[in-house]
Structure formats: structure tokens, C-alpha cells
Amino acid sequence: MKIAQFKPQFFVLFLATLFVSCVYEPVDGTVEPDPGSGGNTSGIFKADFNNNTWTAAETQVVISGNFIEISAIKSNGEGFAFQIEANETGTYAANVNIVAYSPAGSEYGYWSLNDDNPDENTGSITITKIDTEKKTISGTFQFKGYWSDPDTPRAAIEFKNGVFTDLPYITEEETNDSFSAKVGGTNFVSTDILAFEINSGADDWITIGASDTNMNEISISVRTGLAAGTTYPITVNRLTDDVQASYEDENGEHEAVSGSVKIISITEDRIQGTFSFTTNGTPSINVTEGSFDVAY
């Protein structure tokens, strides 16, 4: 599956864990809040489905260099999450952006992409107003959502009459996370950062991804439980390495085959480190002077 913004290695994982333990951060803003974590309670976010009107108790919005991120939840954890490749008003197709609803307590959800027919017009999101003085955003949406777990199929749901009005937003300048590196000696300047934890039993990972204005991407993954102050090597054995990395550009994904990641500090919700690596392929790509300091 390929989705328009971050490449599949980011977003398939992002969507699979969207309402469980991940944090999507366009340059450090938290889009998906935990219930009671202090998100915005002003403004309105609602939609009709299953013969009921759903109204959010809490929202968070971030407008970054490339994306508009909207999260809306109830106190039980169910909610909507949007990621739109835009930073201005307009109407955007749902099937080439991220539009999702997840029930309470589920790691799966109803996505705006039909895996059996990716070109299907499943709906749209319209950004009607971005008030830069009041720092609020308004718009409408409607989409057909397909259940994301192929092993337990469910009927698609039509989400109608969606509206969000005067939701407060923050911008990348107001956040604290950072990600930088040099690719072939040229500065890689991140405009969007994705950080999340994947819980899969004994093999849990923290993944940090960053995109620049040209949609080139760097991904760093580290196993949870690593020690601060320790440098971990990258080898060609992705099954046993404690850290992994890759770089992706218009020519595709280039996996790291050597290098290292140093963990400077790590807590239950934030990680800081440095990295450098060399990729496979001919010619190989050297990524140097890498650093990150992100919440996840």
C-alpha cells in the first residue's frame, strides 16, 4: 500500500497504531492526544454515522510545512485522525490523504483507503478557513471508511456531515522536537516529524521519521529498553540489530547497511540521540551528523 505523504514504512505502521500509542508530530506538535492530556476543548468537531451524531470532547491540530494534522477524541479513546497534505484552504481527496476513525480500545480503524481499489473516490476534506490571527481552523469532511484489519472484515461505514469549526491549532515553530542530518554532505532540513512506538510483544520499537520540503525521508528505529549513553551498531542483519535506519528519495528506499545510533537519553515518552549510516545500493548514500530529540 502506498499513501501520498510519508512512504509506506511510516504510515502503514502509523495507521496500525494510530489510536494506541503513537504520536504524530509535524516538527514536534502532538496531533493525537491521550484522553485527559490537556488537548483543546474549545471549537466543534462532529460527524454523523451509524444513525448517530458523534461529537469530540477534545481536539489537537498542528499545521506544519507540508501537512495539516487533526485529532479528535472522546474520553473513552475513540476518535478521528486526519493527515492532509496541505497548509492552506481547499478541498482534498480522502483516499490520497489520511482520514481515519478508530473505535474505543481498538488498534484498527476505518480508513479512507480501499485496499481492493485504491483509486476509489472515498470522500474529501475541505479546509474552509484558517484564521491566522485567532489561530483556528474550520472545515468539513465526509468519507467512506474501510476496516483496516483484513483478518476480521467489517462492513464499510459512511461518515457524513462532518464539520470542524474554530479548532485552535499550533504551528511547528511552537514545538520543541528536532531532527537534523546531512545527506551526502548537504543539510537535511526536516519540515515534518513522525515519532511513535510499536508494541508487538517482546519486539517493541520506537520509530522516528522525518520529511523535508522535497518529501525525502529519513527513518530511525530503535528497540525499546535500550540504555542511555550507549552506541548501537547498524549491520545488514535487520533481525538482530537493536537499531535500524533508512533514507528514501524519488529513487526509492535505501536501507542502512552500516553505521550507528547513540541513545543520549530515553524516557517513557521522549528519546534523544545521534546517528550516522551508509545505505545499500550503487552509489551508496552517506547520512552523517544526524540528531533527534522527540516525544513519542
C-alpha positions as CSV (number, residue, x, y, z in Angstrom):
1,M,0.0,0.0,0.0
2,K,1.3,3.4,-0.9
3,I,-0.1,6.6,0.6
4,A,0.8,10.0,-0.7
5,Q,2.7,11.6,2.2
6,F,5.2,9.7,4.2
7,K,6.1,6.5,2.5
8,P,4.6,3.1,3.5
9,Q,7.2,2.2,6.1
10,F,5.9,5.2,8.1
11,F,2.2,5.2,7.5
12,V,1.2,1.6,7.5
13,L,2.7,1.5,11.0
14,F,1.3,4.9,11.9
15,L,-2.2,3.9,11.0
16,A,-2.0,0.5,12.6
17,T,-1.1,2.1,15.9
18,L,-2.9,5.4,15.4
19,F,-5.1,5.4,18.5
20,V,-3.0,3.1,20.7
21,S,0.5,4.5,21.5
22,C,1.7,6.7,18.6
23,V,2.3,10.4,18.5
24,Y,2.4,12.1,15.1
25,E,4.4,15.3,15.2
26,P,4.9,17.6,12.3
27,V,8.0,19.2,13.7
28,D,7.1,18.4,17.2
29,G,3.4,19.0,17.6
30,T,1.3,16.3,19.1
31,V,-1.7,15.5,17.0
32,E,-3.1,12.5,18.8
33,P,-3.7,13.3,22.4
34,D,-4.3,10.8,25.2
35,P,-7.6,11.3,26.9
36,G,-7.2,14.0,29.6
37,S,-3.8,15.0,28.3
38,G,-4.7,18.7,28.0
39,G,-5.9,19.0,24.4
40,N,-8.2,21.7,23.3
41,T,-11.8,21.6,24.4
42,S,-13.0,24.7,22.5
43,G,-14.4,24.6,19.0
44,I,-16.6,21.9,17.5
45,F,-15.8,18.6,15.8
46,K,-18.7,16.3,14.9
47,A,-19.9,13.8,12.3
48,D,-22.8,11.5,11.6
49,F,-22.5,7.8,11.2
50,N,-24.4,4.7,12.3
51,N,-27.6,6.8,12.8
52,N,-25.9,8.9,15.5
53,T,-24.1,12.2,15.7
54,W,-20.6,11.9,17.1
55,T,-19.1,14.9,18.9
56,A,-15.5,15.2,20.1
57,A,-14.6,16.0,23.7
58,E,-11.0,17.1,22.8
59,T,-9.0,18.0,19.8
60,Q,-5.5,18.9,18.8
61,V,-4.4,20.4,15.5
62,V,-0.9,21.1,14.0
63,I,-0.2,23.0,10.8
64,S,3.4,22.2,9.6
65,G,5.4,22.8,6.5
66,N,3.7,20.1,4.5
67,F,0.7,18.9,6.5
68,I,-2.4,19.7,8.4
69,E,-2.9,17.2,11.3
70,I,-6.2,17.0,13.1
71,S,-7.1,14.6,16.0
72,A,-10.4,14.5,17.8
73,I,-11.3,12.1,20.6
74,K,-13.8,11.2,23.2
75,S,-12.8,10.4,26.8
76,N,-13.0,6.6,26.1
77,G,-10.3,6.9,23.4
78,E,-12.4,6.5,20.3
79,G,-11.7,9.2,17.7
80,F,-10.8,10.6,14.3
81,A,-7.4,11.4,13.0
82,F,-6.7,13.3,9.7
83,Q,-3.4,14.0,7.9
84,I,-3.8,16.2,4.9
85,E,-1.0,17.1,2.6
86,A,-1.7,20.8,2.6
87,N,-1.2,24.0,4.6
88,E,-3.9,26.2,3.1
89,T,-7.6,26.2,2.4
90,G,-9.0,23.9,-0.3
91,T,-10.7,20.5,-0.9
92,Y,-8.6,17.4,-0.7
93,A,-9.3,13.8,-1.7
94,A,-9.7,11.4,1.2
95,N,-8.2,8.4,-0.5
96,V,-4.8,10.1,-1.0
97,N,-4.6,11.5,2.4
98,I,-5.1,10.0,5.9
99,V,-8.6,10.1,7.1
100,A,-9.4,7.6,9.8
101,Y,-11.8,6.7,12.7
102,S,-11.0,4.2,15.4
103,P,-13.4,2.7,17.9
104,A,-12.5,2.7,21.6
105,G,-10.0,0.1,22.6
106,S,-9.1,-1.0,19.1
107,E,-5.7,-0.8,17.3
108,Y,-7.6,-0.9,14.0
109,G,-10.0,1.6,12.4
110,Y,-12.0,2.7,9.4
111,W,-9.6,4.3,6.9
112,S,-10.4,6.4,3.8
113,L,-8.5,3.9,1.6
114,N,-10.0,0.8,0.0
115,D,-7.1,-1.6,-0.3
116,D,-9.0,-3.5,-3.0
117,N,-9.5,-0.4,-5.1
118,P,-7.0,2.3,-4.0
119,D,-8.3,4.7,-6.7
120,E,-11.8,4.7,-5.3
121,N,-13.1,8.2,-4.5
122,T,-13.9,7.6,-0.9
123,G,-14.7,11.2,0.0
124,S,-13.0,14.5,0.8
125,I,-11.9,17.0,3.4
126,T,-12.4,20.7,2.8
127,I,-10.4,23.3,4.8
128,T,-12.7,26.3,4.6
129,K,-10.8,28.8,6.8
130,I,-7.5,29.2,8.6
131,D,-7.6,32.2,10.8
132,T,-4.0,33.2,11.4
133,E,-4.9,35.9,13.9
134,K,-7.1,33.7,16.2
135,K,-5.1,30.6,15.2
136,T,-8.1,28.5,14.5
137,I,-9.1,26.2,11.6
138,S,-12.5,25.2,10.2
139,G,-13.8,22.8,7.6
140,T,-16.0,19.9,6.6
141,F,-15.5,16.3,5.7
142,Q,-17.2,13.1,4.5
143,F,-15.8,9.8,3.7
144,K,-16.4,6.1,3.3
145,G,-14.2,4.2,5.8
146,Y,-12.9,0.6,5.3
147,W,-12.0,-1.6,8.2
148,S,-8.2,-1.9,8.4
149,D,-7.9,-5.5,9.8
150,P,-8.2,-7.9,6.9
151,D,-8.4,-10.9,9.2
152,T,-11.7,-9.6,10.8
153,P,-13.6,-7.9,8.0
154,R,-16.4,-5.5,8.7
155,A,-18.8,-3.6,6.6
156,A,-17.6,-0.1,5.4
157,I,-19.1,2.9,7.2
158,E,-20.2,6.2,5.7
159,F,-19.2,9.2,7.7
160,K,-21.4,12.1,6.8
161,N,-21.9,15.8,7.6
162,G,-18.5,16.1,9.2
163,V,-17.7,19.5,10.4
164,F,-15.0,21.2,12.5
165,T,-15.3,24.8,13.5
166,D,-12.8,27.1,15.1
167,L,-10.4,24.4,16.3
168,P,-7.3,26.0,17.9
169,Y,-4.1,25.0,16.2
170,I,-0.3,25.2,16.8
171,T,2.5,25.5,14.3
172,E,5.8,23.9,14.1
173,E,7.6,26.9,15.5
174,E,5.7,26.4,18.8
175,T,7.0,22.9,19.4
176,N,10.2,21.6,20.8
177,D,11.1,18.4,18.9
178,S,14.0,18.5,16.5
179,F,15.5,16.3,13.8
180,S,18.5,17.1,11.6
181,A,21.2,15.4,9.5
182,K,23.4,15.7,6.4
183,V,22.8,13.6,3.3
184,G,25.8,13.4,1.1
185,G,27.2,16.4,2.9
186,T,24.0,18.5,2.3
187,N,21.9,19.7,5.2
188,F,18.6,17.7,5.6
189,V,16.1,20.2,7.0
190,S,13.0,18.5,8.4
191,T,9.6,20.0,7.9
192,D,7.6,17.1,9.4
193,I,8.5,14.6,12.1
194,L,6.8,11.3,12.9
195,A,7.5,9.5,16.1
196,F,5.7,6.5,17.6
197,E,6.1,3.3,19.5
198,I,5.0,0.0,18.1
199,N,4.0,-2.5,20.7
200,S,4.3,-6.1,19.5
201,G,5.1,-8.2,22.5
202,A,8.8,-8.8,23.1
203,D,9.8,-7.0,19.9
204,D,8.8,-3.4,20.5
205,W,10.3,-0.4,18.6
206,I,10.4,3.3,18.7
207,T,10.4,4.8,15.2
208,I,11.4,8.3,14.3
209,G,10.8,9.6,10.8
210,A,11.4,13.0,9.2
211,S,10.5,14.5,5.8
212,D,11.9,17.6,4.1
213,T,10.3,20.0,1.7
214,N,11.1,17.7,-1.2
215,M,9.5,14.7,0.6
216,N,12.8,13.0,1.1
217,E,12.7,10.9,4.2
218,I,14.9,9.6,7.0
219,S,13.8,6.8,9.3
220,I,15.5,5.7,12.5
221,S,14.1,2.8,14.5
222,V,15.4,1.6,17.9
223,R,14.2,-1.2,20.2
224,T,12.6,-0.1,23.4
225,G,14.6,-0.6,26.6
226,L,17.9,0.5,25.1
227,A,20.4,2.1,27.5
228,A,21.2,5.9,27.5
229,G,24.8,6.7,26.8
230,T,25.3,3.6,24.6
231,T,26.1,3.5,20.9
232,Y,24.4,0.7,18.9
233,P,25.8,-0.5,15.6
234,I,23.8,-0.9,12.4
235,T,24.6,-4.1,10.3
236,V,23.0,-5.9,7.5
237,N,21.2,-8.2,9.9
238,R,17.8,-6.5,10.5
239,L,16.5,-9.4,12.6
240,T,19.1,-9.0,15.3
241,D,20.1,-5.3,15.2
242,D,18.9,-3.1,18.0
243,V,18.7,-0.1,15.7
244,Q,17.8,0.3,12.1
245,A,17.8,3.2,9.6
246,S,16.9,4.1,6.0
247,Y,16.8,7.0,3.6
248,E,14.1,7.4,0.9
249,D,14.1,9.7,-2.1
250,E,12.5,9.8,-5.5
251,N,14.5,6.7,-6.5
252,G,13.1,4.6,-3.6
253,E,14.1,3.4,-0.2
254,H,17.8,2.9,0.7
255,E,18.3,0.7,3.7
256,A,21.3,1.3,6.1
257,V,23.9,-1.4,6.0
258,S,26.4,0.2,8.3
259,G,26.6,3.0,10.9
260,S,25.3,3.5,14.4
261,V,22.8,5.2,16.6
262,K,23.7,6.6,20.0
263,I,21.0,6.9,22.6
264,I,21.7,10.1,24.7
265,S,18.6,9.9,26.8
266,I,15.3,7.9,26.8
267,T,12.2,8.1,29.0
268,E,8.8,6.6,28.7
269,D,7.7,9.3,26.2
270,R,10.8,11.0,24.9
271,I,14.0,10.0,23.2
272,Q,17.2,11.9,22.2
273,G,20.1,10.6,20.2
274,T,22.5,10.9,17.3
275,F,23.1,8.8,14.3
276,S,25.1,8.2,11.1
277,F,24.8,5.5,8.4
278,T,25.6,4.3,4.9
279,T,22.9,2.8,2.7
280,N,22.9,-0.1,0.2
281,G,22.8,0.5,-3.5
282,T,25.1,1.9,-6.0
283,P,26.1,4.6,-5.3
284,S,25.5,4.3,-1.6
285,I,24.3,7.3,0.4
286,N,26.1,8.6,3.4
287,V,23.9,10.2,6.1
288,T,26.0,12.0,8.8
289,E,25.7,14.3,11.7
290,G,22.2,13.1,12.5
291,S,20.4,14.0,15.7
292,F,16.9,13.8,17.1
293,D,15.1,14.9,20.2
294,V,11.4,13.9,20.0
295,A,8.4,12.8,22.0
296,Y,6.8,9.6,21.0
